[in-house]
Amino acid sequence: RSDAPLPDTLRITGKGDKTRMVPVLPQVREATHAYLAKQPFVIDADQALFRARRGGPLSARHVQATVQRLRGRLGLPASATPHALRHSFATHLLGAGADLRSIQELLGHASLSTTQKYTQVDAARLLAAYSQAHPRG
């Protein structure tokens, strides 16, 4: 277990071992402290924060399987996936006025063009709302 205070940012290691820093919101800090308090493993600052049952780093496949299991228990649609959560995160940031470059950094996209796909979704939603609300729509 780790009793060390959680920093304001965490280093995330993504695809290709590329790292990025992401902010830790107060709610996330509280939930993470609760998680760490229940961990039977010692987690050093240079190790993966989230662990599988046997103490190894949590893999992407493990997260996908867990979400799939929860989806079944909660009656969520098959479209509720880890990727959908990332997509929702980016779309909400964009809708709240975050700039594309910041979203790119938070998601760890190498190319801004990958992040720009979220603007198309947002533009489509905007057009749908306009068409629905416009008197001649």
C-alpha positions in Angstrom: 0.0 0.0 0.0 1.0 3.6 -0.5 0.2 6.3 1.9 2.0 9.0 -0.1 -0.3 11.8 -1.2 -1.4 11.7 -4.8 0.2 14.4 -7.0 -1.8 17.0 -8.9 -0.8 15.2 -12.1 -0.1 11.6 -13.1 2.2 10.3 -15.7 0.3 8.1 -18.1 2.2 5.6 -20.3 0.3 4.9 -23.5 0.8 3.0 -26.7 4.4 2.7 -27.8 5.5 3.6 -24.3 4.8 7.3 -24.9 4.1 9.2 -21.7 1.9 12.2 -21.0 0.9 14.1 -17.9 -2.8 14.4 -17.0 -4.4 16.4 -14.2 -5.9 14.6 -11.2 -9.3 16.0 -10.2 -10.2 16.1 -6.5 -12.9 13.4 -7.0 -10.4 11.2 -8.7 -7.9 11.7 -6.0 -10.4 10.6 -3.3 -11.4 7.5 -5.3 -7.7 6.6 -5.9 -6.9 7.0 -2.2 -9.8 4.6 -1.4 -8.5 2.2 -4.1 -4.9 2.3 -2.7 -6.1 1.8 0.9 -7.6 -1.6 -0.3 -4.6 -2.7 -2.3 -2.5 -5.5 -0.7 0.4 -4.5 -2.9 3.1 -1.9 -2.3 2.9 0.5 -5.2 5.9 2.7 -5.8 5.7 6.0 -7.6 7.5 4.6 -10.7 5.1 1.6 -11.0 1.7 1.2 -12.5 -1.0 2.5 -10.2 -3.7 0.1 -11.2 -3.1 -3.6 -10.6 -4.6 -6.9 -11.6 -5.5 -9.4 -8.9 -2.1 -10.9 -8.8 -0.3 -7.6 -8.6 0.8 -7.1 -12.1 0.0 -4.0 -14.1 -3.6 -3.8 -15.3 -3.7 -4.5 -19.1 -6.0 -3.0 -21.7 -7.5 -6.4 -22.2 -8.3 -6.7 -18.5 -10.1 -3.3 -18.6 -12.0 -4.3 -21.7 -13.2 -7.6 -20.0 -14.1 -5.8 -16.8 -16.2 -3.2 -18.7 -17.8 -6.0 -20.7 -18.8 -7.8 -17.5 -20.1 -4.6 -15.9 -22.0 -3.7 -19.1 -23.9 -7.0 -18.8 -24.6 -6.6 -15.1 -25.8 -3.0 -15.5 -27.8 -3.6 -18.7 -25.7 -1.1 -20.7 -25.6 -1.3 -24.5 -22.7 -3.1 -26.3 -21.5 0.4 -27.4 -20.4 1.1 -23.8 -16.7 0.4 -24.2 -13.5 1.9 -22.9 -13.0 3.6 -26.3 -16.5 5.0 -26.0 -15.6 6.5 -22.6 -12.5 8.1 -24.1 -14.6 9.4 -27.0 -17.2 10.8 -24.5 -14.5 12.5 -22.5 -13.1 14.2 -25.5 -16.5 15.2 -26.8 -17.5 16.7 -23.4 -14.2 18.6 -23.3 -14.8 20.0 -26.7 -18.4 20.9 -25.9 -17.2 22.8 -22.9 -14.8 24.9 -24.9 -11.5 23.1 -24.5 -9.1 23.6 -27.4 -8.1 20.7 -29.7 -4.4 20.9 -28.7 -5.2 20.4 -25.0 -7.6 17.5 -25.9 -4.8 16.0 -28.1 -2.4 16.1 -25.1 -4.9 14.6 -22.7 -5.7 11.7 -25.0 -2.2 11.1 -26.0 -2.8 11.5 -29.7 0.4 11.8 -31.8 -1.5 13.6 -34.5 -3.9 16.5 -34.2 -5.9 15.0 -37.1 -6.8 12.1 -34.9 -8.2 14.5 -32.3 -10.0 16.5 -35.0 -12.4 13.5 -35.6 -14.1 14.6 -32.4 -15.0 17.9 -34.0 -16.9 16.1 -36.8 -19.0 14.4 -34.2 -19.6 17.6 -32.4 -20.5 19.4 -35.7 -22.9 16.6 -36.6 -24.6 16.9 -33.2 -24.8 20.7 -33.7 -26.4 20.2 -37.1 -28.9 17.7 -35.7 -29.8 20.1 -32.9 -30.1 23.0 -35.4 -32.3 21.0 -37.8 -34.6 19.9 -35.0 -35.0 23.4 -33.5 -35.1 25.4 -36.7 -38.7 26.4 -37.8 -38.0 25.3 -41.4 -35.8 22.4 -40.4 
